[in-house]
Amino acid sequence: MNKLFILIPLLFIPSLAFSASHFEPSKYSCSGIEKRIKNINSKMRSGYSAREGERLREELRTLKDHRYACKKKQFSTK
């Protein structure tokens, strides 16, 4: 019984780690990534709170990862 309580949470750890990186590049999902990156960079230059800055940096990292995946599949990001 105790082994079951240990095993069940361990089954969910990998799914949480991979769910954040689930992005399948397509022509539609790749269009506009450059514009969104420029918008975030503009917001970061204009000033922000610490919490907002963390959110913007995380969103920028995610968009850059998506841009890389799109370019790897040769989709336009403009």
Secondary structure, DSSP 8 states (H G I E B T S, - for coil): -HHHHHHHHHHHHHHHHHHTT-----HHHHTTHHHHHHHHHHHHHT---HHHHHHHHHHHHHHHHHHHHHHHTT----
